[in-house]
Amino acid sequence: MLDKKLEEIFTDKKYGTYQRNLDAMIEHSNYHLGQISLIKKMLLEAAKN
């Protein structure tokens, strides 16, 4: 995606720019990755007991 496109409004002004939405998707994915990591740790601990 070109830098110019990243600065454009995403579908509607209330959603901000393409850049803002990409950043939000990355942040949200990291959040869920953290959740998965915690669940995996809990399951591994439970399997030991």
Beta strands, then each sheet from edge to edge (+ up, - down):
end
